[in-house]
Amino acid sequence: MTKPYSFYIGLMSGTSLDGIDAVLAKIGPNGQTSAVEAVSEPFAPELRKTLFELQTPGSNELHREKQAGNALALAYAVVVTQLLKKANLRATDIAAIGAHGQTIRHQPHLGDFAYTHQTLNPALLAEKTGIDVIADFRSRDLAAGGHGAPLVPAFHAQQFAEDKNLAILNIGGIANLTLLSKNGEVFGFDCGPGNMLLDAWIQEHQGNAFDESGRWALQGTVNETLLAKMLSDPFFAKAPPKSTGRDDFHMNWLQEKIASDNHLAEDVQASLLHLTAQSALEALLRHAPQTQKLIVCGGGAKNKALMNLLKVKAQHFFKEPIEITTSDSVGIDPQLVEGLAFAWLAWAHKEKRPANLPAVTGAKGSRILGACYPA
């Protein structure tokens, strides 16, 4: 007899480096997924600093990266323990953990030498938790000629599809779009920076990890010249499939756009807020102009200024009104969507179901994603 559901844990620590989201998911035999419990923990300052520094080449980085992978596994294990305690479950109740790890390099454009690397020691995580760990989700798609990203559109299609032309905008460190037409077609791609540059700029100038509700950005005025320079980056005009990360958008990139111009720091923050909103909406207009509803998830959904800006700009971009809401409207905390997605990807691996979408990643075909590290 088929079990009515299984428990999986999804672990996500995104490009923003803000911390770890752990989600306990209940997944049915057809992949129906719901969140049961969740725990979020900020990174310890030293681990966050180390992971940030590994985004760029440096001395002795092989040793430092392996140490960081161990530290991340230990941090993940602590959060898993907290989650199990909160849910009053044991390790043996969990079918598997889906662990994304921390992306420190993403180079999908190098042909047979393309690679992507997420630092993590999944064997150590399995050892410390006593639970099977599914990790390294991107490599199999990359080997099949894809970008290995974005991975969440297949889950979005499972979770959010409606009888209308729908888009899901996930705003983490990087923003990505999933396009779901009412005839069942699924498409998706990374559309540009999400919170990453916003977080980095306020960290440098205000000492804060993020701009809560976009308050600092609202103190500034968008610099249209700077915004145009940023939007002129070739990535935005590139046709999908496409993916991006800190390899493309980083503080040096921003400083080059600013050059010697004398900008107020809050004006740069306001311009970065407009960059996130406008790049996403321009991509949506270009690839899915018939969109009727946009669901926003990820940490960016918590940014009230960003959400308001998306609604204001959408009125100018689209001929017909477009409903803009967050995943709260369908009963999922926006912060938990990616964690749920990696729980679902672990389920798909265990069930031997392909979980990439070739139309999204550019892979030659459907592939089973991830590698299993048994407890």
PATI-570833 format. One record per atom (N, C-alpha, C): residue in three letters; x, y, z. Coordinates in pm, whole numbers, plus 50000, padded with zeros to 5 digits. Example, Ala and Ser with C-alpha at 12.3 -4.5 7.8 and 13.67 -1.06 7.14 Angstrom:
Ala513194943150780 Ala512304955050780 Ala513204967050780 Ser512854977550708 Ser513674989450714 Ser512905000350787 
% end
This chain:
Met500854988050000 Met500005000050000 Met500885012450000 Thr500575022149914 Thr501365034349906 Thr501135043050029 Lys502235047850089 Lys502115056750204 Lys501425069650161 Pro500575075550247 Pro499875087750208 Pro500815099750193 Tyr501925099650265 Tyr502905110450253 Tyr504195106350321 Ser505265113850293 Ser506555112150360 Ser507055125750403 Phe507905125950504 Phe508515138250549 Phe509895140050485 Tyr510135151850434 Tyr511445155750383 Tyr511815169250445 Ile513105171850452 Ile513595184850499 Ile514325191550385 Gly513995204150361 Gly514705212150262 Gly515545222650331 Leu516805223750290 Leu517735233550347 Leu518175243150239 Met518085255950267 Met518455266050169 Met519235277150236 Ser520385280550180 Ser521125292550220 Ser521485299450089 Gly520835310450062 Gly520885316349929 Gly522055325749906 Thr522045331549786 Thr523135340249742 Thr523295352449831 Ser522225356449900 Ser522305368149987 Ser523165365550111 Leu523415352950141 Leu524215349250258 Leu523605354550388 Asp522275354750395 Asp521645359750516 Asp521455349050622 Gly521455336250582 Gly521295325850682 Gly520725313150623 Ile520235304450711 Ile519765291150671 Ile518265290250696 Asp517535285950594 Asp516115282750608 Asp515975267650600 Ala515355261850703 Ala515085247450707 Ala513575245450712 Val513065237450621 Val511625235350611 Val511325220450619 Leu510405216850707 Leu509895203150712 Leu508705202350618 Ala508805193850517 Ala507775192650415 Ala507085179150424 Lys505785179350404 Lys505005167050391 Lys504695165550243 Ile505165154450183 Ile505055152650038 Ile504285139850008 Gly503225141349928 Gly502395129849893 Gly502975122049776 Pro502345110949740 Pro502885102049637 Pro502975108349498 Asn502225118849473 Asn502295125749344 Asn503075138849351 Gly503745140849465 Gly504565152749479 Gly503875164549542 Gln502615162849587 Gln501935173849654 Gln502705177349780 Thr503015190049797 Thr503945194249902 Thr503335205049989 Ser503505203550120 Ser503065213950213 Ser504095215450324 Ala504195227450378 Ala505135230150487 Ala504485226550620 Val505225219550702 Val504725215450833 Val505315224450942 Glu506625225950940 Glu507335234651035 Glu508515240950963 Ala509075251151023 Ala510245257750964 Ala511085264151073 Val512375264951046 Val513325271851134 Val514245280051046 Ser514495292251084 Ser515465300751014 Ser516505305651113 Glu517765304751074 Glu518865308951159 Glu519835317351078 Pro520245328951132 Pro521275336751061 Pro522615329551067 Phe523465332150968 Phe524815326750972 Phe525595333051087 Ala526465325151148 Ala527445330951238 Ala528305340651158 Pro528655352151214 Pro529395362351138 Pro530655357051070 Glu531395348351137 Glu532645343351079 Glu532365334450957 Leu531325325850966 Leu530985317350853 Leu530475325750736 Arg529675335650765 Arg529185344550658 Arg530345351550589 Lys531285356350668 Lys532455363250612 Lys533265353850524 Thr533465341550572 Thr534235331850495 Thr533555328450363 Leu532245325950368 Leu531505322550245 Leu531515334250147 Phe531415346250198 Phe531455357950111 Phe532815359350044 Glu533885357350121 Glu535235358750065 Glu535525348149960 Leu534895336349974 Leu535115325549877 Leu534435328149743 Gln533615338549735 Gln532965341849608 Gln533975346649504 Thr535125351249550 Thr536165355949459 Thr537465348349485 Pro538325346749383 Pro539565339249402 Pro540435345249511 Gly541145336349581 Gly542035340749688 Gly543065330049719 Ser543945333149810 Ser545015323849845 Ser544485311949924 Asn545075300349901 Asn544775288149976 Asn543275285049976 Glu542585288049865 Glu541135287149868 Glu540615272849867 Leu541385263149819 Leu540915249349825 Leu540735245049970 His541755247850054 His541665244450196 His540535252250263 Arg540455265150234 Arg539445273550297 Arg538035269350255 Glu537885265150129 Glu536565261050082 Glu536135247950148 Lys537065238650162 Lys536715225850226 Lys536355227950373 Gln537085236850441 Gln536755239950579 Gln535385246650589 Ala535085255450492 Ala533785262050492 Ala532665251950467 Gly532915242050378 Gly531925231750353 Gly531615223650478 Asn532655220850556 Asn532445213950683 Asn531655222550781 Ala532035235350790 Ala531345244450882 Ala529875245950843 Leu529615246550713 Leu528225247850668 Leu527435235250702 Ala528045223550682 Ala527365211050717 Ala527025210550866 Leu527945215050949 Leu527695215151093 Leu526585225051129 Ala526575236551062 Ala525505246351086 Ala524155240851040 Tyr524145234450924 Tyr522925227950876 Tyr522425217550977 Ala523355209651031 Ala522975198951125 Ala522315204751250 Val522815215951298 Val522225222451415 Val520795226651385 Val520575232451268 Val519245237051231 Val518285225251212 Val518785214351155 Val517955202251141 Val517515197151278 Thr518445196951373 Thr518115192551509 Thr517035201451570 Gln517155214551550 Gln516145223851601 Gln514785221151536 Leu514795218451406 Leu513565216051333 Leu512885203251381 Leu513655192651399 Leu513095180051448 Leu512495181651587 Lys513185189251672 Lys512675191551807 Lys511375199451802 Lys511325209551717 Lys510125217851704 Lys508935209651654 Ala509205200151564 Ala508145191751506 Ala507865179251587 Asn508665176951691 Asn508535164851774 Asn508675152251690 Leu509715152151603 Leu510005140751519 Leu511425135851544 Arg511695123451500 Arg513035117751509 Arg513665117151370 Ala514955115351368 Ala515655114351240 Ala515085103251153 Thr514665092351216 Thr514145080951141 Thr512805083851075 Asp512155094851114 Asp510885098551053 Asp511065105650919 Ile512295109550889 Ile512565117850772 Ile513135109250659 Ala512525110150541 Ala512985102250427 Ala514345107150377 Ala514535120250371 Ala515815125850324 Ala515835140850346 Ile517035146150346 Ile517275160550347 Ile517695164750207 Gly517085175250154 Gly517545181450031 Gly518365193750068 Ala519645193550039 Ala520555204350081 Ala521215210549959 His520945223249936 His521485230049820 His522955233249836 Gly523395236449957 Gly524755241349976 Gly524845256049938 Gln526065261449942 Gln526255275749915 Gln527015277449784 Thr526385283649686 Thr527045285749557 Thr528205295549573 Ile529385291249532 Ile530535300349534 Ile531125302449395 Arg530785294049299 Arg531165296249160 Arg530035290749071 His529745298148964 His528745293248868 His529205297548730 Gln529735287848654 Gln530315290548523 Gln529725280948420 Pro528475283248378 Pro527815273848287 Pro528125276248139 His528955286148109 His529145290247970 His530405284547906 Leu531025274447968 Leu532335269947923 Leu532295256747847 Gly531165253447788 Gly531065241247708 Gly531325228747790 Asp532205219947740 Asp532515207547812 Asp533255210347943 Phe533735222447961 Phe534455226048084 Phe533605234748176 Ala532295235348149 Ala531385242748235 Ala531315236148373 Tyr531105244248474 Tyr530975238648609 Tyr530155248148696 Thr529635242548802 Thr528995250248908 Thr529425243649038 His529635251649142 His530105245649267 His529375251649386 Gln528735242749462 Gln528085246549586 Gln528855240149701 Thr529425248249786 Thr530225242849895 Thr529325236350001 Leu529705224550042 Leu528995216950146 Leu529715203550159 Asn529705197950280 Asn530145184150299 Asn528905175950331 Pro528195170750229 Pro526945163550254 Pro527155150550331 Ala528325144250316 Ala528585132050393 Ala528625135150542 Leu529235146350577 Leu529295150450718 Leu527895153850769 Leu527085160250686 Leu525715163350726 Leu524915150550751 Ala525075140550664 Ala524395127650685 Ala524865121050814 Glu526165121950839 Glu526725115850960 Glu526185122551086 Lys526095135751084 Lys525685143151203 Lys524185142351229 Thr523385140851123 Thr521925140651141 Thr521335126651146 Gly522045116851089 Gly521475103451079 Gly520375102550976 Ile520395111550877 Ile519365112050773 Ile520055112050637 Asp519505104850540 Asp520035105450404 Asp520035119950354 Val521095123650285 Val521215137150232 Val521305136450080 Ile520465144250012 Ile520545145749868 Ile521125159649841 Ala522215160249767 Ala522895172949742 Ala523395173149598 Asp524115183849564 Asp524705185549431 Asp523645184049321 Phe522615192049330 Phe521495190949238 Phe521795196449098 Arg522775205349086 Arg522955212448960 Arg523845204948859 Ser524755196748907 Ser525795191348819 Ser525245182448708 Arg524205174648736 Arg523705165348634 Arg523105172848516 Asp522395183448545 Asp521835191448437 Asp522945198148357 Leu523975202848426 Leu525105209248359 Leu525805199348266 Ala525955186948313 Ala526595176648231 Ala525815173848104 Ala524495176248108 Ala523645174147991 Ala523525186747906 Gly524435196147927 Gly524465208247845 Gly523615219647895 Gly523025218148015 Gly522195228748071 Gly522995238248158 His522305247948214 His522925257648304 His522925252648449 Gly522185242048477 Gly522055237648616 Gly521205247048698 Ala520565256648636 Ala519765266748705 Ala518905273948602 Pro517775279748649 Pro517205277748782 Pro516545264048796 Leu516505259048919 Leu515975245748945 Leu514545245948997 Val514085257349044 Val512785257649112 Val511565257749019 Pro511665260948889 Pro510445261348808 Pro509625248548807 Ala510265236848810 Ala509505224348812 Ala508645223548938 Phe509205227749050 Phe508425228049175 Phe507335238649168 His507655250249115 His506635260749100 His505455255649019 Ala505745248348911 Ala504675243148827 Ala503795233448905 Gln504415225348990 Gln503685215749073 Gln502815223049175 Gln503345233749230 Gln502745240049348 Gln501765251249317 Phe502005258949210 Phe501295271549193 Phe500345272149073 Ala500385262448984 Ala499645263448858 Ala498165266648880 Glu497655275848798 Glu496245279648800 Glu495725279848656 Asp494435282048644 Asp493835282948511 Asp493945297348460 Lys495175302348457 Lys495445315648404 Lys496935316548374 Asn497325326748301 Asn498745328848271 Asn499405334748395 Leu500285326748453 Leu500835329848585 Leu502345330748578 Ala502925339648658 Ala504375340348671 Ala504735340248819 Ile505825333648851 Ile506365333748986 Ile507715340548981 Leu507875350949060 Leu509135358249069 Leu509755355249204 Asn510835347549202 Asn511555344549324 Asn512685354649340 Ile512625362749445 Ile513645372949468 Ile514475368949589 Gly515535361449562 Gly516545358749662 Gly517725367949634 Gly518945362949650 Gly520095370849610 Gly520025374049462 Ile519695363849383 Ile519405365249241 Ile517895363749224 Ala517335370649125 Ala515905369349096 Ala515715359948978 Asn514725351148986 Asn514395342648873 Asn512885342248851 Leu512515340048726 Leu511115339648686 Leu510735325648641 Thr509565321248684 Thr508925309348629 Thr507655313848560 Leu507465309748436 Leu506305313748357 Leu505425301548334 Leu504205302048382 Leu503265290948371 Leu502065295548289 Ser501975290848165 Ser500825294548083 Ser499635285848119 Lys498435290648094 Lys497255282948132 Lys497065270448047 Asn497855269247939 Asn497795256847861 Asn498805246447908 Gly499495249448021 Gly500365239548083 Gly501835240848050 Glu502225250047964 Glu503645251847931 Glu504375258448048 Val505635254148068 Val506465259448177 Val507765264748118 Phe508135276548159 Phe509385282748113 Phe509975290248231 Gly511265292948229 Gly511855300448339 Gly513315303748314 Phe513835313248391 Phe515225317748376 Phe515555327548487 Asp516845329348513 Asp517295340048601 Asp517115353248527 Cys516595363448596 Cys516355376248529 Cys517255387448578 Gly518075384948682 Gly519025395248725 Gly519225395348875 Pro519845405948926 Pro520065406949071 Pro518735408249145 Gly518665401949260 Gly517515403549348 Gly517915412349465 Asn518185405749579 Asn518595413049700 Asn520095414849712 Met520855407849630 Met522295406649652 Met523015420049657 Leu522835428349555 Leu523515441349552 Leu522925450849654 Leu521625450249675 Leu520985458449778 Leu521595455449915 Asp521755442549945 Asp522325438550074 Asp523785442750086 Ala524535440849979 Ala525975444049983 Ala526185459150001 Trp525365467249934 Trp525535481749941 Trp525195487250079 Ile524095482450139 Ile523735487350271 Ile524705482150378 Gln525245470050356 Gln526245464750448 Gln527475473650449 Glu527885478050331 Glu529085486250321 Glu528875500350378 His527685505850360 His527475519950396 His526705522150526 Gln525955512150569 Gln525165513650691 Gln525505503150797 Gly526225492650755 Gly526575482050849 Gly525425472550877 Asn524345473250798 Asn523195464450817 Asn523245452950716 Ala522725441350757 Ala522755429750669 Ala521795431250552 Phe520705438850570 Phe519745440950463 Phe518965453750491 Asp518265458650389 Asp517495470950398 Asp516055467250432 Glu515735467250560 Glu514435462450605 Glu513305470850544 Ser512405463950475 Ser511255470150408 Ser511655480650305 Gly512955481350270 Gly513415491150173 Gly513445505350226 Arg513515506950358 Arg513405520350417 Arg514535529550375 Trp515765524250369 Trp516885532950331 Trp516775536850184 Ala516365527250100 Ala516195530349958 Ala515165541549939 Leu514125541750023 Leu513095551950011 Leu513595565850050 Gln514725566450122 Gln515315579350156 Gln516075585450039 Gly516355577249937 Gly517105581949822 Gly516205584449702 Thr516825589349596 Thr516135592049470 Thr516815584049360 Val516035577249278 Val516625569249172 Val517415578249077 Asn518625573849043 Asn519455580748943 Asn519225573648810 Glu518495580248721 Glu518105573848596 Glu519305570348508 Thr520345578648515 Thr521545575948435 Thr522235563248484 Leu522375562248616 Leu522985550248675 Leu522135538048646 Leu520815539348660 Leu519925528048632 Leu520075523348488 Ala520145532748395 Ala520315529148254 Ala521635522148229 Lys522695526548296 Lys524005519948283 Lys523915505448331 Met523255503448444 Met523155489948498 Met522295480948408 Leu521205486448357 Leu520325478548271 Leu520935475848134 Ser522015482948101 Ser522685480547972 Ser523605468447976 Asp523745462148092 Asp524575450048101 Asp524055439548002 Pro524945433047926 Pro524505423347824 Pro523645411947877 Phe523765408748007 Phe522975397648060 Phe521485399848039 Phe521025412248057 Phe519585414848052 Phe519005412647912 Ala519795415447809 Ala519325413647672 Ala519505399447621 Lys520245391347694 Lys520545377647651 Lys519275369047653 Ala519105360847552 Ala517925352147545 Ala518105340147638 Pro517035335347703 Pro517115323047781 Pro517395311147690 Pro517925300047743 Pro518175297847885 Pro519365305947936 Lys519225310948057 Lys520315318648116 Lys520215318148268 Ser521375318748329 Ser521465318848474 Ser522615328048512 Thr522615332548637 Thr523625342048680 Thr523875340648829 Gly524765348948881 Gly525125348649022 Gly526155359349051 Arg526885357249160 Arg527925366949197 Arg529055367549095 Asp529185357449011 Asp530205357948907 Asp529955369748812 Asp528665373548795 Asp528305384348704 Asp528005397448777 Phe527275396548887 Phe526825408548958 Phe527455408949097 His528325418549117 His529085419549242 His529435434049265 Met530095436849377 Met530375450749413 Met531315457549314 Asn532265450349259 Asn533145456349158 Asn532345460349033 Trp531375451848997 Trp530485455048884 Trp529765468248911 Leu529235469549034 Leu528505481649069 Leu529425493849069 Gln530615492249126 Gln531555503549131 Gln531945508048991 Glu532065498748898 Glu532365502448759 Glu531245510648698 Lys529995507448733 Lys528865515148681 Lys528815529048743 Ile529175529848870 Ile529185542848938 Ile530355551248887 Ala531505544648864 Ala532735551048815 Ala533075562748907 Ser533405573948850 Ser533835585448931 Ser532675594948963 Asp531455591148924 Asp530295599748952 Asp530075600949102 Asn529645612449145 Asn529455615149287 Asn527995612649323 His527695600349369 His526325596749404 His526175596149556 Leu525045600849606 Leu524715598349745 Leu524455583349763 Ala524915577949875 Ala524785563449897 Ala523335559049892 Glu522415567049948 Glu521005563149948 Glu520405563849808 Asp520965572449721 Asp520485572949583 Asp520895560349506 Val522085555149537 Val522505542449477 Val521585531249523 Gln521235531249653 Gln520335521049704 Gln518975521749634 Ala518465533949616 Ala517195535649546 Ala517295530649402 Ser518425533149338 Ser518625528849200 Ser518715513649191 Leu519335507349290 Leu519415492649294 Leu518025486549314 Leu517195493049394 Leu515825488249413 Leu515075488449279 His515255499349204 His514625500349073 His515215490148975 Leu516505487348987 Leu517135477248901 Leu516475463648920 Thr516265459549045 Thr515645446649073 Thr514235446049016 Ala513445456449041 Ala512055456448995 Ala511975457448843 Gln512725466648784 Gln512585469048641 Gln513145457648557 Ser514275451948596 Ser514835440848519 Ser513875428948518 Ala513205426548631 Ala512245415448637 Ala511035418148550 Leu510495430248558 Leu509295433448480 Leu509585434248331 Glu510745439448293 Glu511105439748151 Glu511225425548096 Ala511815416548175 Ala511925402648131 Ala510555396148119 Leu509675399248213 Leu508325393748209 Leu507575398948087 Leu507705411748058 Leu507035417547943 Leu507565411647812 Arg508865409247807 Arg509495404047686 Arg509065389647658 His508965381547763 His508765367147743 His507355362347776 Ala506585370147851 Ala505225365847887 Ala504315377947901 Pro504085385247790 Pro503295397547799 Pro501825395147835 Gln501375382547823 Gln499975379547855 Gln499795375448002 Thr500815377248082 Thr500735373548224 Thr499575380748292 Gln498775373048366 Gln497635378848437 Gln497895380548586 Lys498825372348638 Lys499085372648782 Lys500555369948808 Leu501155377648898 Leu502555375848936 Leu502605372949085 Ile503155361249121 Ile503325357449261 Ile504795359449297 Val505055367149399 Val506435369949442 Val506745361749566 Cys507925355549566 Cys508385348049682 Cys509855350949705 Gly510435344849808 Gly511815348049845 Gly511845359849940 Gly513045362849989 Gly513195373750085 Gly512725387050032 Gly512825389249900 Gly512395401949842 Gly510915404749860 Ala510115394249880 Ala508675396149902 Ala508405403250034 Lys509385403150124 Lys509245409850254 Lys509585424750245 Asn510145428950131 Asn510565442750111 Asn509365450750060 Lys508715458250149 Lys507485465350112 Lys507725475450002 Ala508875482350007 Ala509175492149904 Ala509325485549768 Leu509935473849765 Leu510115466649640 Leu508775461649586 Met507945456349673 Met506625451649630 Met505795463249574 Asn505825474649641 Asn505075486249592 Asn505615491049458 Leu506955490649443 Leu507575495149319 Leu507185485949203 Leu507145472949228 Leu506705463549124 Leu505295466849078 Lys504415470049171 Lys503025473049136 Lys502925486049057 Val503705496149098 Val503665509049028 Val504225507648887 Lys505385501148875 Lys506005499748743 Lys505175490948650 Ala504525480748705 Ala503725471648623 Ala502585479248553 Gln502065489648617 Gln500985497448556 Gln501455504248428 His502755507548422 His503315514248304 His503795504148199 Phe504165492148244 Phe504765482348154 Phe503705474248079 Phe502565471348146 Phe501595462048089 Phe500315469348049 Lys499785465847933 Lys498565472247883 Lys497365468347969 Glu497305455548006 Glu496215450748090 Glu496675449948235 Pro495765452248330 Pro496165451348472 Pro496695437348505 Ile497715437048587 Ile498295424348631 Ile498235423748783 Glu497695412948835 Glu497615411048980 Glu498995407449033 Ile499455414849133 Ile500745412049194 Ile500535409149341 Thr500965397349384 Thr500765393149522 Thr501985385149566 Thr501975380249687 Thr503055371549735 Thr502515357349754 Ser503415348049777 Ser502995334149795 Ser502195332149924 Asp502175342350012 Asp501275341750129 Asp499845339650083 Ser499515344949964 Ser498135344249914 Ser497705329949884 Val498665320949866 Val498335306849844 Val498815298249962 Gly499045304950075 Gly499325297650199 Gly500745293250221 Ile501705299250148 Ile503115295650167 Ile503915308250200 Asp504565308150314 Asp505445319250352 Asp506485321150242 Pro506615333350188 Pro507575335550078 Pro509005331250111 Gln509375332050239 Gln510725328450278 Gln510965313450271 Leu509885305550266 Leu510025290950273 Leu509935284050138 Val509635291550033 Val509385285049904 Val510605277549854 Glu511795283549861 Glu512985276649810 Glu513345264649897 Gly513195265750028 Gly513425254150114 Gly512495242750079 Leu511215245950057 Leu510255235750014 Leu510655229649881 Ala511185238149792 Ala511585233149660 Ala512695222849672 Phe513645224949762 Phe514745215249775 Phe514315202749850 Ala513325203749936 Ala512715191649992 Ala512075183649879 Trp511355190549790 Trp510685184049676 Trp511715178049581 Leu512835184849558 Leu513885179449472 Leu514495166749532 Ala514625166349665 Ala515095154049731 Ala514085142749711 Trp512795146049723 Trp511745136049697 Trp511845130849554 Ala512005139849458 Ala512095135749317 Ala513285126549295 His514415129449361 His515595120649349 His515275106749404 Lys514685106349523 Lys514365093449586 Lys513375085449501 Glu512465092549435 Glu511445085949353 Glu511935083249211 Lys513205087149183 Lys513815085449051 Lys513005092448941 Arg512565104548976 Arg511815112748881 Arg512695124248831 Pro512785126348701 Pro513525137948651 Pro512925150848707 Ala513785160348739 Ala513305172648803 Ala513805185248736 Asn514625183648631 Asn514995195648555 Asn513985197748443 Leu513965209748391 Leu513115212948276 Leu514035217748164 Pro514245209648060 Pro515165213547953 Pro514835227047890 Ala513545230547883 Ala513165243547826 Ala513655255047914 Val513895252048041 Val514355262348136 Val515875263048140 Thr516515251348155 Thr517965251148177 Thr518775250048049 Gly518145245147941 Gly518875242847817 Gly519505229247807 Ala519225220247902 Ala519785206747897 Ala519225198847779 Lys519955188347739 Lys519555180147625 Lys518285172147652 Gly517975170047777 Gly516795162347811 Gly516565162147960 Ser515525155248001 Ser515195154248143 Ser516205145448215 Arg516565149148335 Arg517545141748413 Arg517105140848559 Ile517495129748624 Ile517335128548769 Ile518465136648833 Leu518115145348923 Leu519085154748980 Leu519525150549120 Gly520765153849152 Gly521275151849287 Gly522075139149304 Ala522795138749415 Ala523575126949456 Ala523195123749598 Cys523075110849628 Cys522615106449760 Cys523805102649849 Tyr523775107749972 Tyr524755104250075 Tyr523995097450187 Pro523975084050189 Pro523175076850288 Pro523645079450430 Ala522705079250522 Ala523045081050664 Ala523825069150716 
% end
